Amino acid sequence: MLRLFSIEFQKLRYNRSAKVISLVYFILITFIALIASIEFNFGNVNFRVADQGIFNFPFIWHFNTWVAAILKIFLAIVIVSMMSNEYSYRTLKQNLIDGVSKKEFILSKFITVIGFAVISTVFVFVVSMILGLSFSDYTEMSIIFSDLDYLLAYFIKLVGFFSFCLFLGILVKRSAFAIGFLVIWWIVESIVYGLMKWQFFKGTDIAENVSQFFPLAAMSNLIKEPFTRLGAVQSAANQLGENFTKNYDVSYVAVAITLVWTFLFIYWSYLILRKRDL
């Protein structure tokens, strides 16, 4: 295991584009947090996003993991380019010549996926703790460490998404095409959902029940959007006669579905590599 990790670490260590893109990803997470704490002046009105409760414990775990998950595409680029470079620079073939089996090669890539997900999750945890302790109105230990399942959902979401990107990188060999295929897959899922929702099964829950098994939809369902959970938003909605009844808890059905897709993506990656003539 350590040998496989060492091999992947050396590849990433000398990959300048991977380091730059990863750095941009972590900077953006920090930058969004800083923007949220800046005070905006509109005429005689002073407005600071932090005062709206988004950095209150435990809501901050929900908000920050949802925002950070939007930026995962940056690390996805690293994953697919990492796989593309294996073909472009023939390091994959060289690794096999040096005695690394195809199963070990896939395992080394999955270890990298896990590593990126762990580092990102820890980073979001640290940023959230700093912001929460600085701005939250509630600092009791029982409140601070409640709803940490959003971090677990975030970790699983990253592992599933990066495993999908790894699979696409192995399938099409080129990073640009892999990202393009990912976008097309998302569009197809959206179209199929839209057709079920508005064309074939109007007025039923069939579209939601079926689409929850789509890979990207399952990952999206892990962390629901947090904005309508804010008290100010719900109060405004109540005044307009609207009522939000959404369940914002982490869906463990989505967790199970995402884990199944993660296993399938890694297994399919291995099957493709095993059957492909390198």
Backbone as numpy.savetxt, mean C-alpha at the origin, in Angstrom:
# Nx Ny Nz CAx CAy CAz Cx Cy Cz
18.70 -17.90 4.47 17.87 -16.69 4.47 18.73 -15.42 4.47
19.77 -15.41 5.32 20.66 -14.26 5.38 21.44 -14.10 4.09
21.79 -15.22 3.46 22.51 -15.17 2.18 21.66 -14.53 1.11
20.37 -14.89 1.06 19.46 -14.32 0.07 19.25 -12.84 0.33
19.12 -12.49 1.61 18.95 -11.07 1.95 20.19 -10.27 1.56
21.37 -10.85 1.78 22.62 -10.17 1.45 22.72 -9.92 -0.06
22.28 -10.90 -0.85 22.34 -10.76 -2.32 21.45 -9.61 -2.77
20.23 -9.55 -2.26 19.29 -8.50 -2.66 19.74 -7.13 -2.14
20.31 -7.12 -0.94 20.77 -5.85 -0.38 21.89 -5.25 -1.23
22.79 -6.10 -1.70 23.89 -5.61 -2.54 23.37 -5.04 -3.85
22.34 -5.68 -4.41 21.76 -5.19 -5.67 21.12 -3.82 -5.46
20.36 -3.67 -4.38 19.70 -2.39 -4.11 20.70 -1.31 -3.69
21.76 -1.74 -3.04 22.76 -0.79 -2.55 23.39 0.00 -3.69
23.58 -0.65 -4.83 24.22 0.01 -5.96 23.22 0.44 -7.03
21.93 0.38 -6.70 20.88 0.82 -7.62 20.49 2.24 -7.24
21.05 3.21 -7.95 20.85 4.61 -7.59 19.39 5.03 -7.72
18.73 4.59 -8.81 17.33 4.99 -9.03 16.43 4.44 -7.94
16.70 3.22 -7.48 15.89 2.63 -6.39 16.05 3.43 -5.12
17.27 3.87 -4.83 17.50 4.66 -3.62 16.82 6.02 -3.70
16.87 6.63 -4.87 16.25 7.95 -5.04 14.73 7.86 -4.91
14.13 6.89 -5.60 12.67 6.74 -5.56 12.19 6.40 -4.15
12.93 5.53 -3.46 12.56 5.17 -2.09 12.65 6.39 -1.17
13.69 7.19 -1.36 13.86 8.39 -0.55 12.72 9.37 -0.79
12.33 9.54 -2.05 11.20 10.42 -2.40 9.93 9.96 -1.70
9.72 8.65 -1.67 8.53 8.08 -1.03 8.45 8.47 0.45
9.55 8.29 1.16 9.55 8.59 2.59 9.50 10.10 2.86
10.12 10.87 1.98 10.05 12.32 2.12 8.62 12.81 1.93
7.91 12.24 0.95 6.54 12.66 0.68 5.62 12.36 1.86
5.82 11.23 2.51 5.02 10.92 3.69 5.24 11.98 4.76
6.50 12.33 4.98 6.82 13.37 5.96 6.28 14.73 5.53
6.40 15.02 4.24 5.97 16.31 3.71 4.46 16.50 3.88
3.69 15.43 3.62 2.24 15.52 3.80 1.90 15.79 5.27
2.62 15.15 6.15 2.39 15.38 7.58 2.70 16.83 7.96
3.76 17.38 7.37 4.12 18.77 7.68 3.10 19.75 7.11
2.63 19.48 5.89 1.61 20.35 5.28 0.36 20.38 6.15
0.01 19.22 6.69 -1.21 19.14 7.51 -1.10 19.96 8.78
0.12 20.26 9.21 0.29 21.02 10.45 0.51 22.51 10.21
0.56 22.93 8.93 0.75 24.34 8.62 -0.57 25.09 8.74
-0.45 26.32 9.18 -1.64 27.16 9.34 -1.88 27.98 8.07
-3.11 27.90 7.54 -3.48 28.64 6.34 -4.31 29.86 6.75
-4.07 30.97 6.09 -4.81 32.21 6.35 -5.65 32.59 5.13
-6.97 32.62 5.33 -7.89 33.02 4.27 -8.63 34.27 4.75
-8.09 35.45 4.40 -8.71 36.68 4.87 -8.55 36.79 6.38
-9.67 36.82 7.07 -9.66 36.91 8.53 -9.79 35.54 9.20
-9.78 34.51 8.39 -9.97 33.16 8.91 -8.64 32.43 8.95
-8.27 31.93 10.10 -7.07 31.11 10.26 -7.49 29.64 10.31
-6.86 28.84 9.46 -7.26 27.44 9.36 -6.03 26.55 9.42
-6.03 25.61 10.35 -4.95 24.64 10.44 -5.55 23.24 10.42
-5.06 22.44 9.49 -5.62 21.10 9.30 -5.50 20.27 10.57
-4.41 20.43 11.28 -4.18 19.65 12.50 -5.27 19.89 13.54
-5.87 21.09 13.52 -6.92 21.41 14.48 -8.25 20.72 14.18
-8.34 20.09 13.03 -9.59 19.41 12.65 -9.67 17.99 13.22
-8.66 17.59 13.96 -8.71 16.30 14.64 -8.06 15.14 13.91
-7.41 15.42 12.76 -6.84 14.30 12.00 -5.63 13.70 12.69
-5.02 14.44 13.62 -3.86 13.91 14.33 -4.21 13.47 15.75
-5.49 13.35 16.04 -5.92 12.82 17.33 -5.74 11.31 17.36
-5.24 10.80 18.47 -5.27 9.35 18.68 -6.69 8.94 18.97
-7.17 7.79 18.49 -6.47 6.85 17.60 -6.74 7.11 16.11
-7.46 8.19 15.78 -7.80 8.45 14.38 -6.57 8.58 13.49
-5.47 9.04 14.05 -4.27 9.27 13.26 -3.75 7.99 12.61
-3.95 6.84 13.28 -3.51 5.57 12.68 -4.28 5.30 11.39
-5.56 5.61 11.41 -6.39 5.42 10.22 -5.98 6.39 9.12
-5.86 7.66 9.48 -5.58 8.71 8.48 -4.21 8.53 7.85
-3.18 8.35 8.65 -1.81 8.28 8.11 -1.56 7.04 7.28
-2.11 5.90 7.69 -1.92 4.69 6.89 -2.65 4.79 5.56
-3.82 5.44 5.57 -4.56 5.61 4.31 -3.80 6.53 3.35
-3.28 7.63 3.87 -2.52 8.56 3.03 -1.23 7.92 2.52
-0.50 7.25 3.41 0.76 6.62 3.02 0.53 5.54 1.97
-0.60 4.84 2.06 -0.88 3.77 1.11 -1.07 4.32 -0.31
-1.53 5.56 -0.43 -1.69 6.17 -1.76 -0.33 6.29 -2.45
0.71 6.52 -1.66 2.04 6.76 -2.21 2.82 5.48 -2.49
2.21 4.33 -2.25 2.92 3.06 -2.42 3.38 2.82 -3.84
2.82 3.54 -4.81 3.21 3.36 -6.21 4.69 3.65 -6.40
5.27 4.54 -5.55 6.70 4.84 -5.68 7.54 3.60 -5.39
7.21 2.89 -4.32 7.94 1.67 -4.01 7.61 0.57 -5.00
6.40 0.62 -5.58 6.04 -0.36 -6.61 6.96 -0.22 -7.82
7.32 1.03 -8.16 8.25 1.27 -9.26 9.60 0.63 -8.96
10.02 0.73 -7.70 11.28 0.10 -7.29 11.21 -1.41 -7.47
10.09 -2.00 -7.08 9.93 -3.45 -7.17 10.00 -3.93 -8.62
9.23 -3.30 -9.51 9.19 -3.76 -10.90 10.51 -3.45 -11.62
11.14 -2.31 -11.29 12.43 -2.00 -11.92 13.51 -2.95 -11.42
13.40 -3.35 -10.17 14.33 -4.32 -9.60 14.26 -5.63 -10.37
13.04 -6.06 -10.72 12.87 -7.29 -11.47 13.29 -7.12 -12.92
12.99 -5.94 -13.48 13.40 -5.67 -14.86 14.91 -5.68 -15.01
15.61 -5.14 -14.01 17.07 -5.11 -14.06 17.67 -6.51 -14.04
16.97 -7.44 -13.41 17.46 -8.82 -13.38 17.58 -9.38 -14.79
16.62 -9.03 -15.65 16.66 -9.48 -17.04 17.61 -8.63 -17.88
17.57 -7.31 -17.67 18.39 -6.40 -18.48 19.88 -6.62 -18.26
20.28 -6.79 -16.99 21.69 -6.95 -16.68 22.10 -8.42 -16.53
21.17 -9.33 -16.79 21.42 -10.78 -16.75 21.91 -11.26 -15.38
21.56 -10.53 -14.34 21.95 -10.96 -13.00 21.17 -12.19 -12.56
19.95 -12.33 -13.08 19.15 -13.50 -12.77 19.86 -14.76 -13.24
20.31 -14.74 -14.48 21.01 -15.90 -15.03 22.30 -16.17 -14.28
23.01 -15.09 -13.91 24.25 -15.24 -13.18 24.01 -15.84 -11.79
22.93 -15.40 -11.13 22.59 -15.96 -9.82 22.33 -17.46 -9.91
21.63 -17.87 -10.98 21.34 -19.29 -11.15 22.61 -20.08 -11.43
23.52 -19.48 -12.20 24.80 -20.13 -12.46 25.61 -20.28 -11.17
25.48 -19.26 -10.30 26.23 -19.28 -9.03 25.63 -20.21 -7.99
24.54 -20.87 -8.33 23.99 -21.88 -7.43 22.71 -21.51 -6.71
22.17 -20.32 -7.00 20.88 -19.94 -6.41 19.77 -20.60 -7.20
18.93 -21.38 -6.53 17.82 -22.03 -7.22 16.73 -21.02 -7.55
15.85 -21.39 -8.47 14.76 -20.48 -8.84 13.82 -20.24 -7.66
13.65 -21.25 -6.83 12.82 -21.07 -5.64 13.47 -20.09 -4.67
14.79 -20.20 -4.51 15.50 -19.27 -3.64 15.48 -17.86 -4.21
15.55 -17.76 -5.53 15.51 -16.44 -6.17 14.19 -15.74 -5.87
13.07 -16.46 -6.04 11.76 -15.88 -5.74 11.65 -15.54 -4.26
12.20 -16.41 -3.41 12.17 -16.16 -1.97 12.95 -14.89 -1.64
14.09 -14.69 -2.31 14.89 -13.49 -2.06 14.11 -12.23 -2.44
13.34 -12.30 -3.52 12.53 -11.15 -3.93 11.40 -10.90 -2.94
10.82 -11.98 -2.44 9.74 -11.84 -1.47 10.27 -11.27 -0.16
11.50 -11.65 0.21 12.13 -11.07 1.39 12.30 -9.57 1.21
12.66 -9.15 0.00 12.78 -7.72 -0.30 11.44 -7.01 -0.16
10.39 -7.65 -0.66 9.03 -7.12 -0.54 8.66 -6.93 0.93
8.92 -7.96 1.73 8.65 -7.90 3.17 9.46 -6.78 3.81
10.73 -6.65 3.39 11.60 -5.62 3.96 11.08 -4.22 3.69
10.67 -3.95 2.45 10.11 -2.65 2.12 8.85 -2.37 2.94
8.00 -3.39 3.08 6.76 -3.22 3.82 7.02 -2.95 5.30
7.99 -3.66 5.88 8.33 -3.47 7.29 8.89 -2.07 7.53
9.84 -1.65 6.70 10.46 -0.33 6.86 9.41 0.77 6.73
8.53 0.63 5.73 7.49 1.64 5.52 6.53 1.68 6.70
6.15 0.52 7.22 5.22 0.46 8.35 5.83 1.09 9.60
7.08 0.77 9.86 7.77 1.36 11.02 7.88 2.87 10.87
8.17 3.32 9.65 8.30 4.75 9.39 6.97 5.47 9.65
5.88 4.90 9.15 4.55 5.49 9.36 4.21 5.50 10.85
4.59 4.44 11.56 4.35 4.37 13.00 5.09 5.50 13.73
6.36 5.70 13.39 7.15 6.74 14.05 6.60 8.13 13.74
6.30 8.39 12.46 5.74 9.69 12.07 4.42 9.94 12.78
3.59 8.91 12.84 2.27 9.05 13.48 2.40 9.31 14.97
3.34 8.63 15.62 3.56 8.85 17.05 4.01 10.27 17.33
4.94 10.76 16.51 5.45 12.13 16.71 4.34 13.15 16.51
3.57 13.00 15.43 2.48 13.94 15.16 1.38 13.83 16.20
1.06 12.60 16.58 0.00 12.39 17.56 0.36 12.98 18.91
1.58 12.74 19.37 2.01 13.27 20.67 2.13 14.79 20.64
2.31 15.35 19.44 2.44 16.80 19.30 1.09 17.51 19.20
0.10 16.85 18.56 -1.16 17.54 18.25 -2.41 16.89 18.84
-2.32 15.66 19.28 -3.53 14.97 19.73 -4.08 15.55 21.04
-5.39 15.59 21.11 -6.06 16.02 22.34 -6.13 14.88 23.36
-5.84 13.66 22.92 -5.97 12.49 23.78 -4.62 11.78 23.81
-3.99 11.71 24.97 -2.66 11.11 25.08 -2.61 9.99 26.12
-3.78 9.47 26.50 -3.79 8.32 27.40 -3.25 7.10 26.67
-2.48 6.28 27.37 -1.83 5.13 26.74 -2.85 4.19 26.09
-3.99 3.99 26.75 -5.01 3.09 26.21 -5.57 3.61 24.89
-5.63 4.92 24.74 -6.13 5.52 23.50 -5.05 5.53 22.43
-3.82 5.87 22.82 -2.72 5.93 21.85 -2.54 4.61 21.12
-2.60 3.52 21.86 -2.30 2.22 21.27 -3.55 1.43 20.88
-4.67 2.12 20.75 -5.85 1.47 20.20 -5.87 1.70 18.69
-6.58 0.85 17.99 -6.70 0.92 16.52 -5.38 0.71 15.80
-4.44 0.03 16.43 -3.18 -0.26 15.74 -3.34 -1.31 14.64
-4.54 -1.89 14.54 -4.76 -2.85 13.47 -4.71 -2.17 12.10
-4.80 -0.84 12.07 -4.62 -0.13 10.79 -3.19 -0.28 10.29
-2.22 -0.33 11.21 -0.84 -0.55 10.82 -0.65 -1.96 10.26
-1.32 -2.93 10.88 -1.26 -4.30 10.37 -1.87 -4.37 8.98
-3.02 -3.70 8.80 -3.67 -3.67 7.49 -2.77 -2.99 6.46
-2.09 -1.93 6.88 -1.17 -1.21 5.98 -0.03 -2.13 5.55
0.53 -2.86 6.49 1.62 -3.79 6.18 1.15 -4.86 5.20
0.00 -5.46 5.46 -0.52 -6.50 4.58 -0.84 -5.93 3.20
-1.35 -4.70 3.17 -1.66 -4.05 1.90 -0.41 -3.87 1.06
0.68 -3.43 1.69 1.94 -3.24 0.97 2.49 -4.57 0.48
2.47 -5.59 1.33 3.00 -6.89 0.93 2.21 -7.44 -0.26
0.89 -7.33 -0.20 0.05 -7.82 -1.30 0.30 -7.04 -2.58
0.35 -5.72 -2.47 0.54 -4.88 -3.65 1.92 -5.09 -4.27
2.95 -5.16 -3.45 4.30 -5.36 -3.96 4.46 -6.76 -4.56
3.78 -7.75 -3.99 3.81 -9.10 -4.56 3.17 -9.11 -5.94
2.09 -8.36 -6.10 1.45 -8.21 -7.40 2.42 -7.57 -8.40
3.11 -6.52 -7.96 4.07 -5.83 -8.82 5.23 -6.75 -9.19
5.68 -7.55 -8.24 6.73 -8.52 -8.50 6.29 -9.52 -9.56
5.08 -10.01 -9.42 4.52 -10.95 -10.40 4.48 -10.32 -11.79
4.02 -9.05 -11.87 3.95 -8.38 -13.17 5.34 -8.14 -13.74
6.31 -7.83 -12.87 7.67 -7.63 -13.32 8.27 -8.89 -13.92
7.96 -10.03 -13.33 8.45 -11.31 -13.86 7.68 -11.68 -15.13
6.40 -11.35 -15.16 5.55 -11.73 -16.29 5.94 -10.99 -17.57
6.14 -9.67 -17.49 6.36 -8.87 -18.70 7.81 -8.39 -18.86
8.64 -8.54 -17.83 10.08 -8.29 -17.89 10.49 -6.81 -17.96
9.61 -5.93 -18.33 9.96 -4.53 -18.48 9.16 -3.69 -17.49
9.84 -2.80 -16.77 9.18 -2.05 -15.70 8.06 -1.16 -16.22
8.29 -0.48 -17.36 7.25 0.41 -17.91 6.01 -0.37 -18.28
6.19 -1.53 -18.92 5.05 -2.36 -19.30 4.36 -2.93 -18.07
5.14 -3.26 -17.04 4.55 -3.81 -15.81 3.66 -2.78 -15.13
4.14 -1.52 -15.04 3.33 -0.45 -14.45 2.11 -0.19 -15.32
2.29 -0.22 -16.64 1.15 -0.04 -17.55 0.12 -1.14 -17.38
0.57 -2.37 -17.22 -0.33 -3.50 -17.00 -1.09 -3.33 -15.69
-0.40 -2.80 -14.68 -1.03 -2.55 -13.38 -2.17 -1.54 -13.52
-1.91 -0.48 -14.27 -2.95 0.54 -14.49 -4.12 -0.04 -15.26
-3.83 -0.85 -16.28 -4.89 -1.48 -17.06 -5.73 -2.41 -16.19
-5.05 -3.16 -15.32 -5.77 -4.07 -14.41 -6.74 -3.28 -13.52
-6.25 -2.14 -13.00 -7.10 -1.29 -12.15 -8.30 -0.77 -12.93
-8.08 -0.37 -14.17 -9.17 0.12 -15.01 -10.19 -0.98 -15.27
-9.71 -2.19 -15.56 -10.61 -3.32 -15.83 -11.44 -3.64 -14.59
-10.80 -3.66 -13.42 -11.56 -3.90 -12.19 -12.65 -2.84 -12.01
-12.30 -1.59 -12.26 -13.26 -0.48 -12.11 -14.42 -0.61 -13.08
-14.11 -0.98 -14.31 -15.15 -1.13 -15.33 -16.09 -2.27 -14.98
-15.51 -3.41 -14.59 -16.33 -4.57 -14.23 -17.23 -4.23 -13.05
-16.67 -3.56 -12.05 -17.48 -3.15 -10.90 -18.59 -2.20 -11.33
-18.26 -1.21 -12.16 -19.25 -0.25 -12.63 -20.38 -0.92 -13.41
-20.03 -1.87 -14.26 -21.06 -2.58 -15.03 -21.97 -3.38 -14.11
-21.40 -4.04 -13.12 -22.22 -4.81 -12.18 -23.10 -3.88 -11.34
-22.51 -2.74 -10.91 -23.21 -1.83 -10.01 -24.34 -1.09 -10.70
-24.10 -0.60 -11.92 -25.05 0.30 -12.57 -25.76 -0.30 -13.77
-25.33 -1.50 -14.21 -25.94 -2.07 -15.40 -26.66 -3.39 -15.12
-25.94 -4.34 -14.56 -26.49 -5.69 -14.44 -27.20 -5.97 -13.11
-26.72 -5.37 -12.02 -27.28 -5.70 -10.70 -27.65 -4.45 -9.93
-28.40 -3.56 -10.54 -28.82 -2.32 -9.88 -29.64 -2.61 -8.62
-29.40 -1.81 -7.59 -30.19 -1.94 -6.37 -29.86 -3.13 -5.51
-28.76 -3.81 -5.79 -28.35 -4.97 -4.99 -26.91 -4.77 -4.49
-26.47 -5.68 -3.63 -25.10 -5.64 -3.12 -24.19 -6.61 -3.85
-24.67 -7.14 -4.98 -23.90 -8.16 -5.70 -22.56 -7.60 -6.18
-22.56 -6.36 -6.68 -21.31 -5.76 -7.18 -20.26 -5.70 -6.07
-20.66 -5.26 -4.87 -19.72 -5.17 -3.75 -19.27 -6.56 -3.30
-20.22 -7.51 -3.26 -19.89 -8.85 -2.81 -18.94 -9.57 -3.75
-19.07 -9.30 -5.05 -18.20 -9.95 -6.03 -16.85 -9.23 -6.13
-16.90 -7.90 -6.21 -15.66 -7.14 -6.42 -14.71 -7.20 -5.24
-15.19 -7.55 -4.05 -14.30 -7.64 -2.89 -13.24 -8.73 -3.06
-13.46 -9.63 -4.03 -12.50 -10.69 -4.29 -11.48 -10.31 -5.36
-11.65 -9.15 -6.00 -10.65 -8.67 -6.94 -9.40 -8.27 -6.15
-8.21 -8.51 -6.67 -7.00 -8.24 -5.89 -6.84 -6.79 -5.46
-6.95 -5.84 -6.38 -6.77 -4.44 -6.02 -7.91 -3.94 -5.15
-9.12 -4.42 -5.40 -10.27 -4.02 -4.58 -10.10 -4.54 -3.15
-9.62 -5.77 -3.00 -9.40 -6.34 -1.67 -8.37 -5.51 -0.90
-7.30 -5.12 -1.60 -6.27 -4.30 -0.94 -6.83 -2.93 -0.56
-7.65 -2.37 -1.42 -8.27 -1.08 -1.13 -9.22 -1.16 0.06
-9.92 -2.29 0.18 -10.89 -2.47 1.26 -10.23 -2.64 2.63
-8.93 -2.85 2.66 -8.24 -3.03 3.94 -8.33 -1.78 4.79
-8.18 -0.61 4.15 -8.24 0.67 4.88 -9.21 1.57 4.14
-10.37 1.81 4.72 -11.38 2.66 4.10 -10.98 4.13 4.23
-11.52 4.97 3.33 -11.20 6.40 3.41 -11.63 6.94 4.78
-10.81 7.81 5.38 -11.06 8.25 6.76 -11.82 9.57 6.90
-11.98 10.33 5.81 -12.46 11.71 5.96 -13.89 11.80 6.47
-14.76 10.92 5.99 -16.15 10.97 6.44 -16.31 10.48 7.87
-15.23 10.03 8.46 -15.25 9.61 9.87 -15.06 10.80 10.81
-14.53 11.91 10.28 -14.29 13.09 11.10 -15.59 13.67 11.63
-15.57 14.12 12.88 -16.76 14.67 13.51 -17.30 15.88 12.77
-16.41 16.75 12.27 -16.84 17.95 11.56 -17.57 17.59 10.29
-17.07 16.59 9.58 -17.71 16.16 8.33 -19.06 15.53 8.60
-19.14 14.71 9.64 -20.41 14.07 9.97 -21.44 15.08 10.46
-21.00 16.09 11.20 -21.92 17.14 11.66 -22.48 17.92 10.48
-21.60 18.26 9.52 -22.04 18.97 8.33 -23.01 18.12 7.52
-22.74 16.82 7.43 -23.62 15.93 6.68 -24.99 15.82 7.36
-24.99 15.77 8.69 -26.26 15.69 9.41 -27.12 16.93 9.20
-26.47 18.08 9.10 -27.21 19.32 8.86 -27.82 19.34 7.46
-27.20 18.59 6.55 -27.72 18.51 5.18 -28.67 17.33 5.00
-28.93 16.63 6.09 -29.85 15.49 6.02 -29.22 14.19 5.59
-27.88 14.17 5.55 -27.16 12.95 5.18 -26.66 12.25 6.43
-26.44 10.94 6.30 -25.95 10.17 7.44 -24.99 9.09 6.96
-23.76 9.12 7.48 -22.77 8.13 7.08 -22.88 6.91 8.00
-23.08 5.75 7.39 -23.21 4.52 8.18 -22.09 3.53 7.82
-21.03 4.03 7.23 -19.93 3.18 6.78 -19.20 2.57 7.98
-18.78 1.32 7.80 -17.97 0.64 8.81 -16.49 0.91 8.48
-15.81 1.64 9.37 -14.43 2.03 9.10 -13.41 1.06 9.68
-13.87 0.02 10.35 -12.95 -0.95 10.94 -12.19 -1.69 9.85
-11.02 -2.21 10.22 -10.25 -3.03 9.29 -11.04 -4.29 8.97
-11.19 -4.56 7.70 -11.95 -5.73 7.26 -11.04 -6.96 7.25
-11.33 -7.91 8.13 -10.50 -9.10 8.16 -10.86 -10.08 7.05
-11.99 -9.87 6.42 -12.30 -10.60 5.19 -11.34 -10.14 4.10
-11.15 -8.80 4.01 -10.20 -8.25 3.04 -8.77 -8.70 3.35
-8.45 -8.81 4.64 -7.12 -9.31 5.04 -6.91 -10.72 4.50
-7.89 -11.59 4.70 -7.78 -12.98 4.25 -7.67 -13.06 2.72
-8.49 -12.27 2.03 -8.46 -12.28 0.56 -7.11 -11.78 0.04
-6.59 -10.72 0.65 -5.30 -10.17 0.24 -4.17 -11.17 0.47
-4.22 -11.87 1.59 -3.19 -12.87 1.88 -3.23 -14.02 0.87
-4.44 -14.42 0.47 -4.57 -15.46 -0.55 -3.97 -14.99 -1.88
-4.31 -13.75 -2.27 -3.75 -13.20 -3.51 -2.23 -13.08 -3.41
-1.71 -12.71 -2.26 -0.26 -12.61 -2.08 0.41 -13.95 -2.33
-0.16 -14.99 -1.74 0.38 -16.34 -1.96 0.33 -16.72 -3.43
-0.80 -16.42 -4.08 -0.94 -16.77 -5.50 0.06 -16.02 -6.37
0.26 -14.73 -6.10 1.20 -13.94 -6.90 2.62 -14.48 -6.78
3.02 -14.83 -5.56 4.37 -15.36 -5.36 4.49 -16.75 -6.00
3.45 -17.56 -5.85 3.48 -18.91 -6.43 3.49 -18.85 -7.95
2.67 -17.98 -8.52 2.65 -17.82 -9.98 3.98 -17.28 -10.49
4.60 -16.41 -9.72 5.92 -15.88 -10.10 6.93 -17.02 -10.20
6.86 -17.91 -9.22 7.77 -19.06 -9.23 7.48 -19.98 -10.41
6.20 -20.23 -10.71 5.86 -21.10 -11.83 6.35 -20.52 -13.15
6.17 -19.22 -13.34 6.64 -18.57 -14.57 8.15 -18.71 -14.71
8.85 -18.44 -13.60 10.31 -18.51 -13.63 10.79 -19.94 -13.86
10.08 -20.89 -13.28 10.50 -22.29 -13.41 10.34 -22.81 -14.84
9.28 -22.35 -15.53 9.01 -22.83 -16.88 9.67 -22.00 -17.98
10.12 -20.79 -17.62 10.69 -19.90 -18.63 12.12 -20.29 -18.94
12.45 -20.25 -20.23 13.82 -20.51 -20.68 14.64 -19.23 -20.53
15.58 -19.24 -19.61 16.39 -18.07 -19.34 17.67 -18.06 -20.16
